[in-house]
Every structure is written in structure tokens, then in C-alpha cells.
């Protein structure tokens, strides 16, 4: 059963004409157009002097407010409109750069796996905050050309810190607000097999770009645990670090956050330990 749904999932990730087929909704905002404008959906004139329609702030599509409800989820963000890498919606970023995953994730993981897997306390030990901010600025400024090599940042904890910051800064977490309650409910199931199946079912509800990012990260974190004798980081330790980084409650309540922490940790722990089955 799992094999088939994974195949279906991967089919959604196939890319034709060099474009990854991730659906993305338009980010429409009310707009006042100077001079005559026509709706790009119905081709009719936009009447009025102010706020005649809406414009997608990611791709620039101009339509009537009413027409915006019927426009398909086919936003192809324009790089000129995407000003930064951090704090940018995950699907918007990967569609704008036409990549399978956010480049920050790929570049940081590549660097960590090249020189940091045996580093004691990997992901648990914090890097120097100012240097982590420097890495963030480098990605925002230079994108995939950002240089995070050892000759500039010899401390690998700066790179792990920059990756964790990227996930924390996402407006919608990797494990989305929509799926969050379902993951927490799955974590509460006492029977291990049923719990694993429930987690798998919720994974299938993630948007494809979020799913692919999570899959890639879990494969990486599994490699981290395989070096536990050197880095002292097992799946449970990584769950403590990445639980609140990858998933945040839609309710902004300290009480809910405290109550959910053990389940957040458990979900990430399950994802790492069973990445070969779940993804």
C-alpha cells in the first residue's frame, strides 16, 4: 500500500519542460491601476478609478476581484518579484527558482554532509548568531551562489544554525498549519504500527514542495544518526531540536506549545527512524 502511494506522490513531482509541477495559488492583493487595464482572465475592461482589480504579488497577473476566485492554481512566480530567500513561502521560492527544494536546504545539507557529520552535538550546539545572520544575508543577496564554505565559516554549527533558521523563518512551516493537528493526533496513538500508518496518511496531505523538502531533510537526519558514536545525536535528540523548528501550532498559545512539544519531538523521531518506509 505504501509503495503505491509513494509512486503516486513521486508522479506529482515529475518535471516537464524543466518546470517542477508544484501547484501554487496566486497571492492576490487589491491594486489601483494607472491608465486603462483589461482583466487577464476574462479579457474584459477593469472599470473604476481606484482598486479596479487585484494583482498577484508573486507573478504579476492582473484580474477582476470576482475573476480571481476562478483563476487556476497556476502561479509561476517571477524572480524579479521575489526579493529574498529567507521568510519567503516555500512553494513560491521553489517555483520562482524552478528547483525541487529550497536551495538553502540543498546547499546547507551538502556542506554539512561534506564536513560535519561527525561533529559533536551536530544541530544541538548553537553557532554564533551574528555569523548565522551573515549566512542568511548571503543567501538573500546571492541565492545559490552564496559561499558557505569552510574557509569563510569553519564552524559547522553556523551552517546548521542557518538551516534551522531558514525553517523557523518560513511563513508556513514545513509541516503546515493545516496538517499540524492531524500529526499531533497521530503521535498520540499508542499502537506503534497504527501510529506509523497514521503518520504516513498525514504526510500524503502535505503540499508537494513541503513533502519533498521534508523527505530530503529526513534522509539527511538519518545519516546524522548513523554517526551517533561521534556526534552523540540520535533520532530522539534530533526530534527535540527539529520538532518546534519544523512544526508550529496554528494556535499561538504558549500552553498549547508546551503541551505539544513531546508529540512534536515524537513525530520527527518517527520520521527519521522510518524515513525509508514513510517516504
HELIX and SHEET records of a PDB file:
HELIX    1   1 UNK A    2  UNK A   12  1                                  11    
HELIX    2   2 UNK A   67  UNK A   69  5                                   3    
HELIX    3   3 UNK A   79  UNK A   81  5                                   3    
HELIX    4   4 UNK A   90  UNK A   97  1                                   8    
HELIX    5   5 UNK A  103  UNK A  115  1                                  13    
HELIX    6   6 UNK A  129  UNK A  142  1                                  14    
HELIX    7   7 UNK A  143  UNK A  145  5                                   3    
HELIX    8   8 UNK A  156  UNK A  169  1                                  14    
HELIX    9   9 UNK A  177  UNK A  187  1                                  11    
HELIX   10  10 UNK A  192  UNK A  203  1                                  12    
HELIX   11  11 UNK A  208  UNK A  225  1                                  18    
HELIX   12  12 UNK A  228  UNK A  231  1                                   4    
HELIX   13  13 UNK A  235  UNK A  246  1                                  12    
HELIX   14  14 UNK A  254  UNK A  273  1                                  20    
HELIX   15  15 UNK A  275  UNK A  278  1                                   4    
SHEET    1   A 2 UNK A  15  UNK A  16  0                                        
SHEET    2   A 2 UNK A  19  UNK A  20 -1                                        
SHEET    1   B 3 UNK A  28  UNK A  31  0                                        
SHEET    2   B 3 UNK A  53  UNK A  56 -1                                        
SHEET    3   B 3 UNK A  62  UNK A  63 -1                                        
END                                                                             
